[in-house]
Amino acid sequence: MRVLVADDHPLVRDALARAVRGLRSRDGEAGDVQVCEAGDLAAALAGLAQPVDLALVDLQMPGMDGLGGLAALRAALASQPLVVTSGLDDAATIRAVLAAGAAGFIPKTAGAELLLQALRLVLGGGVYVPAEALSGLAPTTPPASPPAGLTPRQAEVLQALARGEPNKQIARELGLSEGTVKLHLAAILRVLQARNRTEAVVRARALGWLD
């Protein structure tokens, strides 16, 4: 596994790199993790010249220019997940980061174990957002159940998406084929007017459709 860790503060970058090297496989075996470090956007883009399995990047390092740098990294990564870490953890920032294509947001106040749990979730095809950071998105009144526009089965699929489960696992848990899960996912994206799984989960949380 090759992971890009990008942060302009050497001490923070070193701590993140040491934590990332602790990633383990699902069966608990230690992984062989190669960490590529970068201190600014240009170095991060250069590090992506070779394929990576995951990129963990600081939102405010030199050259990022906010979401502009994030878009450049997202484009360079193709389909591999991008996770943002930042000292800015307000709801608006998190929502913007996820809408820009990030698969997770980890506050810099998070501990090493939480960081690893979040990265394992993302590597498994899920999305990580700290629940407390989304408190500002909570609605004032609860919606109907199941959410308007979704069938009870689609509501179950949505809950599984929020847990970060990939299609194969959702299919196994609900006794469905992967093709059926994809159809339900397409319906969820349509109802929520979301472009991807990440955005669907964020919008569903904002509407109070998820626990």
Helices and strands as residue ranges (DSSP letters): E 2-6, H 10-20, E 34-38, H 41-47, E 54-58, H 67-77, E 82-86, H 91-99, E 104-107, H 112-123, G 131-137, H 152-162, H 167-174, H 178-192, H 197-206
